[in-house]
Amino acid sequence: MKRKLATGSASVVPQELLDRAKSSFEADRLRRTAKCTICGSESAPISSEDLCWVCRRLKISAWHDNDTQMSA
């Protein structure tokens, strides 16, 4: 036995919730316009110094290497 196809377009998610999700996504996309101060690529959203992920990781790694050399 085959199922009858639904003729109405009942939405599971309320339209208000969809609108808020779309607007928050657009706000996140617009917020990422800052450039990395070292290489000029897109900066990481959590970086307070306007560094991209690579430059931020290199900086943290350099700090770690410097701390291990100072203790020796």
C-alpha positions in Angstrom: 0.0 0.0 0.0 1.4 3.4 -0.9 1.3 6.5 1.2 -0.6 9.5 0.2 1.5 12.5 -0.5 0.9 15.6 1.6 -0.6 18.4 -0.3 0.0 21.2 2.2 3.4 22.5 3.0 3.4 22.3 6.8 6.7 23.7 8.1 8.3 21.9 11.1 10.4 24.9 12.1 8.7 28.2 12.8 9.4 31.0 10.3 10.6 33.4 13.1 13.3 30.9 14.1 14.5 30.5 10.5 14.7 34.3 10.1 16.7 34.7 13.3 19.1 31.9 12.2 19.6 33.5 8.8 20.3 36.9 10.3 22.8 35.6 12.8 24.6 33.7 10.0 24.8 36.9 7.9 26.1 38.8 10.9 28.9 36.3 11.5 29.9 36.4 7.8 30.0 40.2 7.9 32.0 40.3 11.1 35.0 38.5 9.6 36.4 41.4 7.5 39.5 42.0 9.6 42.8 41.1 8.1 45.8 39.4 9.7 48.5 42.0 10.7 51.3 39.6 9.7 50.2 37.9 6.4 47.1 39.7 5.4 44.7 36.7 5.3 41.4 36.6 7.1 41.9 36.9 10.8 40.6 34.4 13.3 37.3 35.4 15.0 38.7 34.7 18.5 42.0 36.6 18.0 42.2 39.9 19.9 45.4 40.9 18.0 44.0 40.5 14.5 46.0 37.4 13.7 45.0 34.5 11.4 44.9 30.9 12.7 48.4 30.1 11.3 50.1 33.2 12.7 48.3 32.9 16.0 49.5 29.2 16.3 53.0 30.2 15.3 53.0 32.9 18.0 51.8 30.4 20.7 54.4 27.9 19.6 57.2 30.4 19.7 56.1 31.4 23.3 56.2 27.7 24.3 59.7 27.2 22.7 61.0 30.4 24.4 59.7 29.2 27.8 61.3 25.8 27.5 64.7 27.3 26.6 64.6 29.8 29.5 64.2 27.0 32.0 67.2 25.0 30.8 
